[in-house]
Amino acid sequence: MIIASKHFPRIITGAVLVSVLGTALYLSGPYLFGLLLLFTLVGLWEFYAMFWPLKANIGGRILGLALGGLLITAAWMRPEMVVMALALSTLILACMFLFCWSHDDKYRFTRVAVLAGGLLYVPMLIMPALNFSIHEQLLLICTAAGSDTVAYFFGMRFGKHKIWPKVSPKKSVEGSAAGLAASVAVAVCFGLAFGVPTTGISDYALLGLVLGVMAQLGDFFESALKRSRSVKDSGNVLPGHGGVLDRVDSLLFVIPTYECARALVTFF
């Protein structure tokens, strides 16, 4: 009863997220774009908040959000516009550095690095998802969520050996292994249900393993990022889950990994 009460906000928030995400995937088009744009803007805000206090460098934050929105919008409207959006973003960041330099801003390198880092970490890693089919999007969501959920609960119950204590002290080898097994199972199930007949089950199993590893690395990366900034969660907009980055950290590594994998093998 105590455990159920402890995880109740997490379960309710998860159910709401699944409903919203499922609706956006089903309706697709502008609805999916709108949701990814929202995730991008909130994720960027949380990223910048880890480096700058709430009232510090508001102009820089707004610029970062504007450029992030530009990148996602360009990817949705016309993929070939992404190169133009990247070039424009680079020019703006270069001009920002020049402006800070001319005003003897001792934090000029940090300001530009944080802005660029946020753009590379959030919108750039999310963008490929706009080109995936609904089966591919569901695969990535289920793989990342399955790995995270199984690793969390299995590790909480059976975890005894720490896997990377300096980065994430609570995560265990047992939980990690269970999470990888879940990722493989999810990928194989998707392959059997929706996959291309000419692609073998072993290919889907390998895909699940690779995506599972990357999902956990995404989780570890955000844990290291938060630990380096001495914060527990990236935000508090999702009760029981923390911030948006806390929820999509695995997906941010899974999405570009799958983009590379599908360039080599036809899965769907």
N, C-alpha and C positions, 0 to 999 in steps of 0.2 A: 504493500500500500504506500509505503514511504517512497519507494523507487518510482511508482506510478505517478505520485504527486510531484516528485522532483522533475520528471520528464514531461509533465503535462503541457507546459507552455511550448516546449520543443515540438511535441507531437501535433498540437493544434496549429502552430505556425507552419510546420511542414505540410499539413493537410491543405492549408490555404494556399501555400506556394505551389503545390502540385495542381490544385484546381485552376489557379491563374495561369500557370505555365501550360497546362493541358489545353485550356481554352485558346491561348495564343497560338499554340502549335496547330490546333484543329482549324482555326480561322486563317492562320498563316498571313502572308502579305503584310499590310501595314500594322496589323495587331502584333505580330511577332517582332517586326522592326521596332515598334513603340516600346515593347517590353525590353528588348535588348538595349535600346537607347536609354531607357530608365536605369537598367542595371549598370550601364556604362557611366552615366552621370553620377549616380549615387556611389558607385565603386571608386570613381576618381576622387570624389569629395572625401571619402573615407581615407583613401591613400594619402591625399595631401594633408588631411587632418592629423595623420600620424607624424608628419614632419613639421607642420606649422600650427601654432595655437589658433584657437577659433577666430580671433580677430586679427591675426597676423597675415600679411600678404594676401588680402582679399582679391586684389587685382590679379595676382598670379593664379589664384584658384579659378577665378572666372575665366581667365584666358585658357587654362588647362581644360576646363569643362567645355568651352567653346570649340577648341581644337578636337577634343575627343568626340563631341557631337558631330563635327564636320567629317571626321574619318568614318564614323559609323554610317552617317547619311550618304556619303559618297559611295561606300561599299554597297549600300542597299539600292541606290538609284542606278548607278552605272559602275560596275567593278573597275573599268578602265580609269575612272575618276580618282581612284585611290592614290595612284602615283602623283596626280596633281595635288591632292589634299596633303600627301606626305611632303611634297616639295614646298608647298605653302607653309605648312607647320614648321618645317626646318628653317625657312626664311624668317618667320616670325620669332622663333626661339633665338636665332642668330641676332636679330635686331634687338631683342630683349637683353641679350648679353652685352651688346654694344651700348645700350642705354644705361645698364647698371654699371658698366665699366666707366662711362663718362661721368657718372655721379659718385665715383669712388665707393661703390657698394662692396664691402668686404665679403659679402655672402653671394656674390654674383655667380660663382661656379655652382654653389649649392642650389640656388634658385632655379637655374636652367637645368641642372641635372635632375632635380626632383620633378620638375615639370615634364621633362623628356621621359624620365623613368615611369611616371604615371601613364603616359600615352603608350609607351611600349608594353607595359604590363596589362593594362585593361582593354582599351579599344582594339589595339592591334591583335591581341589574342582572341578577342570575341568575334571579330569581323568574319572569319571563315564560316562561322555557323549560319550566316545569312544565305549561303549557297548550298546548304545540305538539304536533303529530302527529309520528310517527316520521320521516316524509319531511321535515318542516320542521326537525326537530332534526338530521337527517343533512345537510341542505343547509347549515345554519349551521356545523356542524363541518367539513364538507368545504371550504366557502368560506374560513373562517378559516385552517384548516390548509393548504389549497392555496396561499393567498396568502402565508402565512408561509414555507412550505417553498420554493416557487418563487422568492420574493424573496430568500431566504437564499442558495440555491445559485447562482442566476443572478447575483445581485449579487456573490457571492464570486468568480465566474469572469469576469464582464464589467463589473462596476461600476467606473466611473471618475469620475463626478460625484456629489459628496455632496449629499444631498437636504435634510438638516437637521442639520448638524454639531454645533450647540450642544446639541441634544437627544440625538441618536444618531449619533456620528461615523462609524460603520461602514456605515450604510445609504446606498444609492446610488439615483440617479434610475432607472438601468437596472433594478435589482432591484425597485424599487417599481412600475415600469411592467409588468414581467413578472408580478409578484404580482397586479396589477389584471386583467391579461389572463387569468390563471388563475382568478380569482374569476368573471369574466364567463363563461368556458368552463364552469365547474362549474354555475353557475346555469342556463345555457342547456340543458345536459345534463339537469339535474333537471326543467326545464320540459318538455322533449321526452319524458322517460320517465314522469313522474308528474303533470305539470301539468294545469290545467284547460284544456280546448280553447278556451274563449272568451277566454282570456288570451293575448295575442300573445307571440311569441318576443322581440320588442323589449322587452317589459315585463320578461321574465326577464333579458335582457342588462343593462337599466338597474338592475334589482335587484342583480345581481351586481356591477356597478360601484360602486353605493352601499355595499353590504356590504363590498366590497374596500377602499374608502376608509376606512370606519369601522374595519375590522379593523386597518389600518395606523395610524390615529389612536389606537386602543387600545394598540397596541404603543408608539407614541411617548409616550403619556401615562405608561405605566409606566416607560419609560426615563427620562423627566423626573423622575418621582417618586423613582426609585432614585438618579439623579444628584444630586437635591437633598438626599438623605440620605447621599450618599457610600458607597453599597453597590453591589456588582457584580450580585448576584442577590437576589431576594426571599427565597430560602431554599435549601435543599440536599436536599430530600426526593426530588427526581427527578434521578438521575444524568444528566448531559449536557444537562439542561434547566433546572436551578436549582430554583426553587420552584414551587408551584402557580400563583401569580400570573404567573410568567414564562411559563407554558404557556397560561393562559386569558385573558391580558390582551386579546387580540384579540376573543375571544368576549364579554367583558364589554361591549364597545361594539356588537358585532354583534347580540346578542340583543334589546336594547331598540329598536334601529333596525328590525329585522325586525318587531317587535311593532307599530310605527307603520306600516310599509309594508303589512302585511297588513290593517290597518284601512281602507286605501284601495283595495287591489286584492286580489282573491281569486286566490291562487297555487296552492293545493292543495285 
